Amino acid sequence: MFVPGFGEKSPEAKAADSLHNFFTFTALKIVLSQLQSYNPDAYKDLMEFAQKSPLKDGDEFVHQLMRVSPQHKTLAMRILEVRSAYASEDFEWDNVQKLSKKRMEESNTKVLREFLQQSSGMS
């Protein structure tokens, strides 16, 4: 199906970009959780960086983190490692498709039901 208005990227490519950034966010959360218990200083450094640098673009976030200090570069490398492992080993790709389709069907049904109720005066 042709989808106009997406420029040079397909909807799937845009979704992949969003997932890529989400995987970076997920990796950040995992690394922070790991650090909290065994390396409180690194946890504090990474948490402070994350609070000052919003994660809009995962790659840019990691690039910026690498530039802060050698310690931060190590943290960035860990985020990259976890991001890759999570995307390839832990993320349930099939479940995303199933959940997305289910949510779409439920949402469409809800919107149509509400519209019909409003149109017929059955609130």
PyMOL CGO cylinders between C-alpha atoms (Angstrom):
from pymol import cmd
from pymol.cgo import CYLINDER

trace = [
    CYLINDER, 0.00, 0.00, 0.00, 1.41, 3.40, -0.98, 0.3, 1, 1, 1, 1, 1, 1,
    CYLINDER, 1.41, 3.40, -0.98, 1.59, 5.80, 1.95, 0.3, 1, 1, 1, 1, 1, 1,
    CYLINDER, 1.59, 5.80, 1.95, 2.03, 9.44, 0.90, 0.3, 1, 1, 1, 1, 1, 1,
    CYLINDER, 2.03, 9.44, 0.90, 3.69, 12.10, 2.99, 0.3, 1, 1, 1, 1, 1, 1,
    CYLINDER, 3.69, 12.10, 2.99, 6.55, 10.12, 4.51, 0.3, 1, 1, 1, 1, 1, 1,
    CYLINDER, 6.55, 10.12, 4.51, 9.31, 11.56, 2.36, 0.3, 1, 1, 1, 1, 1, 1,
    CYLINDER, 9.31, 11.56, 2.36, 12.03, 9.10, 1.55, 0.3, 1, 1, 1, 1, 1, 1,
    CYLINDER, 12.03, 9.10, 1.55, 11.23, 6.79, 4.47, 0.3, 1, 1, 1, 1, 1, 1,
    CYLINDER, 11.23, 6.79, 4.47, 8.54, 4.16, 4.59, 0.3, 1, 1, 1, 1, 1, 1,
    CYLINDER, 8.54, 4.16, 4.59, 6.30, 3.91, 7.65, 0.3, 1, 1, 1, 1, 1, 1,
    CYLINDER, 6.30, 3.91, 7.65, 8.25, 0.78, 8.57, 0.3, 1, 1, 1, 1, 1, 1,
    CYLINDER, 8.25, 0.78, 8.57, 11.53, 2.71, 8.42, 0.3, 1, 1, 1, 1, 1, 1,
    CYLINDER, 11.53, 2.71, 8.42, 10.08, 5.42, 10.65, 0.3, 1, 1, 1, 1, 1, 1,
    CYLINDER, 10.08, 5.42, 10.65, 8.86, 2.76, 13.09, 0.3, 1, 1, 1, 1, 1, 1,
    CYLINDER, 8.86, 2.76, 13.09, 12.34, 1.19, 13.04, 0.3, 1, 1, 1, 1, 1, 1,
    CYLINDER, 12.34, 1.19, 13.04, 13.83, 4.60, 13.92, 0.3, 1, 1, 1, 1, 1, 1,
    CYLINDER, 13.83, 4.60, 13.92, 11.42, 4.91, 16.84, 0.3, 1, 1, 1, 1, 1, 1,
    CYLINDER, 11.42, 4.91, 16.84, 12.25, 1.41, 18.05, 0.3, 1, 1, 1, 1, 1, 1,
    CYLINDER, 12.25, 1.41, 18.05, 15.97, 2.13, 17.73, 0.3, 1, 1, 1, 1, 1, 1,
    CYLINDER, 15.97, 2.13, 17.73, 15.60, 5.13, 20.04, 0.3, 1, 1, 1, 1, 1, 1,
    CYLINDER, 15.60, 5.13, 20.04, 13.37, 3.12, 22.36, 0.3, 1, 1, 1, 1, 1, 1,
    CYLINDER, 13.37, 3.12, 22.36, 16.01, 0.38, 22.56, 0.3, 1, 1, 1, 1, 1, 1,
    CYLINDER, 16.01, 0.38, 22.56, 18.55, 3.02, 23.59, 0.3, 1, 1, 1, 1, 1, 1,
    CYLINDER, 18.55, 3.02, 23.59, 16.15, 4.22, 26.30, 0.3, 1, 1, 1, 1, 1, 1,
    CYLINDER, 16.15, 4.22, 26.30, 15.59, 0.63, 27.43, 0.3, 1, 1, 1, 1, 1, 1,
    CYLINDER, 15.59, 0.63, 27.43, 19.34, -0.05, 27.51, 0.3, 1, 1, 1, 1, 1, 1,
    CYLINDER, 19.34, -0.05, 27.51, 19.85, 3.12, 29.56, 0.3, 1, 1, 1, 1, 1, 1,
    CYLINDER, 19.85, 3.12, 29.56, 17.27, 1.92, 32.09, 0.3, 1, 1, 1, 1, 1, 1,
    CYLINDER, 17.27, 1.92, 32.09, 18.87, -1.53, 32.27, 0.3, 1, 1, 1, 1, 1, 1,
    CYLINDER, 18.87, -1.53, 32.27, 22.38, -0.12, 32.74, 0.3, 1, 1, 1, 1, 1, 1,
    CYLINDER, 22.38, -0.12, 32.74, 21.17, 2.32, 35.40, 0.3, 1, 1, 1, 1, 1, 1,
    CYLINDER, 21.17, 2.32, 35.40, 19.47, -0.51, 37.24, 0.3, 1, 1, 1, 1, 1, 1,
    CYLINDER, 19.47, -0.51, 37.24, 22.64, -2.61, 37.12, 0.3, 1, 1, 1, 1, 1, 1,
    CYLINDER, 22.64, -2.61, 37.12, 24.86, 0.26, 38.28, 0.3, 1, 1, 1, 1, 1, 1,
    CYLINDER, 24.86, 0.26, 38.28, 22.61, 1.29, 41.14, 0.3, 1, 1, 1, 1, 1, 1,
    CYLINDER, 22.61, 1.29, 41.14, 23.49, -1.79, 43.17, 0.3, 1, 1, 1, 1, 1, 1,
    CYLINDER, 23.49, -1.79, 43.17, 27.20, -2.25, 42.43, 0.3, 1, 1, 1, 1, 1, 1,
    CYLINDER, 27.20, -2.25, 42.43, 28.61, 1.11, 41.28, 0.3, 1, 1, 1, 1, 1, 1,
    CYLINDER, 28.61, 1.11, 41.28, 26.76, 4.06, 42.84, 0.3, 1, 1, 1, 1, 1, 1,
    CYLINDER, 26.76, 4.06, 42.84, 29.27, 6.62, 41.52, 0.3, 1, 1, 1, 1, 1, 1,
    CYLINDER, 29.27, 6.62, 41.52, 28.78, 5.53, 37.91, 0.3, 1, 1, 1, 1, 1, 1,
    CYLINDER, 28.78, 5.53, 37.91, 25.03, 5.38, 38.51, 0.3, 1, 1, 1, 1, 1, 1,
    CYLINDER, 25.03, 5.38, 38.51, 25.09, 8.98, 39.75, 0.3, 1, 1, 1, 1, 1, 1,
    CYLINDER, 25.09, 8.98, 39.75, 27.18, 10.13, 36.76, 0.3, 1, 1, 1, 1, 1, 1,
    CYLINDER, 27.18, 10.13, 36.76, 24.92, 8.43, 34.24, 0.3, 1, 1, 1, 1, 1, 1,
    CYLINDER, 24.92, 8.43, 34.24, 21.75, 9.60, 35.95, 0.3, 1, 1, 1, 1, 1, 1,
    CYLINDER, 21.75, 9.60, 35.95, 22.98, 13.21, 36.00, 0.3, 1, 1, 1, 1, 1, 1,
    CYLINDER, 22.98, 13.21, 36.00, 23.89, 13.02, 32.32, 0.3, 1, 1, 1, 1, 1, 1,
    CYLINDER, 23.89, 13.02, 32.32, 20.51, 11.51, 31.42, 0.3, 1, 1, 1, 1, 1, 1,
    CYLINDER, 20.51, 11.51, 31.42, 18.67, 14.24, 33.33, 0.3, 1, 1, 1, 1, 1, 1,
    CYLINDER, 18.67, 14.24, 33.33, 20.61, 16.98, 31.53, 0.3, 1, 1, 1, 1, 1, 1,
    CYLINDER, 20.61, 16.98, 31.53, 20.52, 15.36, 28.08, 0.3, 1, 1, 1, 1, 1, 1,
    CYLINDER, 20.52, 15.36, 28.08, 17.07, 14.25, 26.95, 0.3, 1, 1, 1, 1, 1, 1,
    CYLINDER, 17.07, 14.25, 26.95, 17.11, 11.10, 24.88, 0.3, 1, 1, 1, 1, 1, 1,
    CYLINDER, 17.11, 11.10, 24.88, 15.43, 12.20, 21.66, 0.3, 1, 1, 1, 1, 1, 1,
    CYLINDER, 15.43, 12.20, 21.66, 17.92, 10.53, 19.33, 0.3, 1, 1, 1, 1, 1, 1,
    CYLINDER, 17.92, 10.53, 19.33, 19.55, 7.41, 20.73, 0.3, 1, 1, 1, 1, 1, 1,
    CYLINDER, 19.55, 7.41, 20.73, 22.72, 7.65, 18.70, 0.3, 1, 1, 1, 1, 1, 1,
    CYLINDER, 22.72, 7.65, 18.70, 23.22, 11.33, 19.49, 0.3, 1, 1, 1, 1, 1, 1,
    CYLINDER, 23.22, 11.33, 19.49, 22.66, 10.61, 23.19, 0.3, 1, 1, 1, 1, 1, 1,
    CYLINDER, 22.66, 10.61, 23.19, 25.40, 7.95, 23.13, 0.3, 1, 1, 1, 1, 1, 1,
    CYLINDER, 25.40, 7.95, 23.13, 27.75, 10.20, 21.09, 0.3, 1, 1, 1, 1, 1, 1,
    CYLINDER, 27.75, 10.20, 21.09, 27.34, 12.99, 23.64, 0.3, 1, 1, 1, 1, 1, 1,
    CYLINDER, 27.34, 12.99, 23.64, 27.86, 10.59, 26.54, 0.3, 1, 1, 1, 1, 1, 1,
    CYLINDER, 27.86, 10.59, 26.54, 31.12, 9.32, 24.99, 0.3, 1, 1, 1, 1, 1, 1,
    CYLINDER, 31.12, 9.32, 24.99, 32.51, 12.85, 24.80, 0.3, 1, 1, 1, 1, 1, 1,
    CYLINDER, 32.51, 12.85, 24.80, 32.16, 13.66, 28.51, 0.3, 1, 1, 1, 1, 1, 1,
    CYLINDER, 32.16, 13.66, 28.51, 34.98, 11.57, 30.01, 0.3, 1, 1, 1, 1, 1, 1,
    CYLINDER, 34.98, 11.57, 30.01, 36.66, 8.16, 29.78, 0.3, 1, 1, 1, 1, 1, 1,
    CYLINDER, 36.66, 8.16, 29.78, 34.25, 6.90, 32.48, 0.3, 1, 1, 1, 1, 1, 1,
    CYLINDER, 34.25, 6.90, 32.48, 31.29, 8.14, 30.45, 0.3, 1, 1, 1, 1, 1, 1,
    CYLINDER, 31.29, 8.14, 30.45, 32.72, 6.52, 27.32, 0.3, 1, 1, 1, 1, 1, 1,
    CYLINDER, 32.72, 6.52, 27.32, 32.71, 3.19, 29.18, 0.3, 1, 1, 1, 1, 1, 1,
    CYLINDER, 32.71, 3.19, 29.18, 29.09, 3.77, 30.17, 0.3, 1, 1, 1, 1, 1, 1,
    CYLINDER, 29.09, 3.77, 30.17, 28.20, 4.60, 26.56, 0.3, 1, 1, 1, 1, 1, 1,
    CYLINDER, 28.20, 4.60, 26.56, 29.85, 1.41, 25.35, 0.3, 1, 1, 1, 1, 1, 1,
    CYLINDER, 29.85, 1.41, 25.35, 27.84, -0.56, 27.90, 0.3, 1, 1, 1, 1, 1, 1,
    CYLINDER, 27.84, -0.56, 27.90, 24.62, 1.06, 26.66, 0.3, 1, 1, 1, 1, 1, 1,
    CYLINDER, 24.62, 1.06, 26.66, 25.52, 0.10, 23.08, 0.3, 1, 1, 1, 1, 1, 1,
    CYLINDER, 25.52, 0.10, 23.08, 26.22, -3.48, 24.14, 0.3, 1, 1, 1, 1, 1, 1,
    CYLINDER, 26.22, -3.48, 24.14, 22.97, -3.78, 26.09, 0.3, 1, 1, 1, 1, 1, 1,
    CYLINDER, 22.97, -3.78, 26.09, 20.96, -2.09, 23.32, 0.3, 1, 1, 1, 1, 1, 1,
    CYLINDER, 20.96, -2.09, 23.32, 22.21, -4.59, 20.77, 0.3, 1, 1, 1, 1, 1, 1,
    CYLINDER, 22.21, -4.59, 20.77, 21.68, -7.59, 23.03, 0.3, 1, 1, 1, 1, 1, 1,
    CYLINDER, 21.68, -7.59, 23.03, 18.18, -6.48, 23.99, 0.3, 1, 1, 1, 1, 1, 1,
    CYLINDER, 18.18, -6.48, 23.99, 17.10, -5.90, 20.39, 0.3, 1, 1, 1, 1, 1, 1,
    CYLINDER, 17.10, -5.90, 20.39, 18.49, -9.19, 19.12, 0.3, 1, 1, 1, 1, 1, 1,
    CYLINDER, 18.49, -9.19, 19.12, 17.87, -11.51, 22.07, 0.3, 1, 1, 1, 1, 1, 1,
    CYLINDER, 17.87, -11.51, 22.07, 15.19, -10.20, 24.42, 0.3, 1, 1, 1, 1, 1, 1,
    CYLINDER, 15.19, -10.20, 24.42, 12.74, -8.02, 22.52, 0.3, 1, 1, 1, 1, 1, 1,
    CYLINDER, 12.74, -8.02, 22.52, 9.67, -10.01, 21.52, 0.3, 1, 1, 1, 1, 1, 1,
    CYLINDER, 9.67, -10.01, 21.52, 9.19, -8.93, 17.90, 0.3, 1, 1, 1, 1, 1, 1,
    CYLINDER, 9.19, -8.93, 17.90, 6.27, -11.27, 17.21, 0.3, 1, 1, 1, 1, 1, 1,
    CYLINDER, 6.27, -11.27, 17.21, 4.49, -10.10, 20.32, 0.3, 1, 1, 1, 1, 1, 1,
    CYLINDER, 4.49, -10.10, 20.32, 4.76, -6.46, 19.20, 0.3, 1, 1, 1, 1, 1, 1,
    CYLINDER, 4.76, -6.46, 19.20, 3.00, -7.28, 15.95, 0.3, 1, 1, 1, 1, 1, 1,
    CYLINDER, 3.00, -7.28, 15.95, 0.30, -9.23, 17.76, 0.3, 1, 1, 1, 1, 1, 1,
    CYLINDER, 0.30, -9.23, 17.76, -0.23, -6.52, 20.40, 0.3, 1, 1, 1, 1, 1, 1,
    CYLINDER, -0.23, -6.52, 20.40, -0.24, -3.75, 17.80, 0.3, 1, 1, 1, 1, 1, 1,
    CYLINDER, -0.24, -3.75, 17.80, -2.90, -5.48, 15.71, 0.3, 1, 1, 1, 1, 1, 1,
    CYLINDER, -2.90, -5.48, 15.71, -5.00, -6.26, 18.78, 0.3, 1, 1, 1, 1, 1, 1,
    CYLINDER, -5.00, -6.26, 18.78, -4.78, -2.69, 20.05, 0.3, 1, 1, 1, 1, 1, 1,
    CYLINDER, -4.78, -2.69, 20.05, -5.68, -1.32, 16.62, 0.3, 1, 1, 1, 1, 1, 1,
    CYLINDER, -5.68, -1.32, 16.62, -8.76, -3.54, 16.38, 0.3, 1, 1, 1, 1, 1, 1,
    CYLINDER, -8.76, -3.54, 16.38, -9.88, -2.66, 19.92, 0.3, 1, 1, 1, 1, 1, 1,
    CYLINDER, -9.88, -2.66, 19.92, -9.28, 1.03, 19.33, 0.3, 1, 1, 1, 1, 1, 1,
    CYLINDER, -9.28, 1.03, 19.33, -11.16, 1.05, 16.02, 0.3, 1, 1, 1, 1, 1, 1,
    CYLINDER, -11.16, 1.05, 16.02, -14.10, -0.76, 17.60, 0.3, 1, 1, 1, 1, 1, 1,
    CYLINDER, -14.10, -0.76, 17.60, -14.17, 1.65, 20.54, 0.3, 1, 1, 1, 1, 1, 1,
    CYLINDER, -14.17, 1.65, 20.54, -14.04, 4.76, 18.34, 0.3, 1, 1, 1, 1, 1, 1,
    CYLINDER, -14.04, 4.76, 18.34, -16.79, 3.47, 16.05, 0.3, 1, 1, 1, 1, 1, 1,
    CYLINDER, -16.79, 3.47, 16.05, -18.96, 2.41, 19.01, 0.3, 1, 1, 1, 1, 1, 1,
    CYLINDER, -18.96, 2.41, 19.01, -18.60, 5.85, 20.63, 0.3, 1, 1, 1, 1, 1, 1,
    CYLINDER, -18.60, 5.85, 20.63, -19.40, 7.57, 17.34, 0.3, 1, 1, 1, 1, 1, 1,
    CYLINDER, -19.40, 7.57, 17.34, -22.52, 5.46, 16.82, 0.3, 1, 1, 1, 1, 1, 1,
    CYLINDER, -22.52, 5.46, 16.82, -23.68, 6.11, 20.38, 0.3, 1, 1, 1, 1, 1, 1,
    CYLINDER, -23.68, 6.11, 20.38, -23.20, 9.85, 19.98, 0.3, 1, 1, 1, 1, 1, 1,
    CYLINDER, -23.20, 9.85, 19.98, -24.82, 9.88, 16.55, 0.3, 1, 1, 1, 1, 1, 1,
    CYLINDER, -24.82, 9.88, 16.55, -27.89, 8.04, 17.74, 0.3, 1, 1, 1, 1, 1, 1,
    CYLINDER, -27.89, 8.04, 17.74, -28.15, 9.95, 21.01, 0.3, 1, 1, 1, 1, 1, 1,
    CYLINDER, -28.15, 9.95, 21.01, -27.48, 6.83, 23.10, 0.3, 1, 1, 1, 1, 1, 1,
    CYLINDER, -27.48, 6.83, 23.10, -24.96, 8.21, 25.60, 0.3, 1, 1, 1, 1, 1, 1,
]
cmd.load_cgo(trace, "trace")
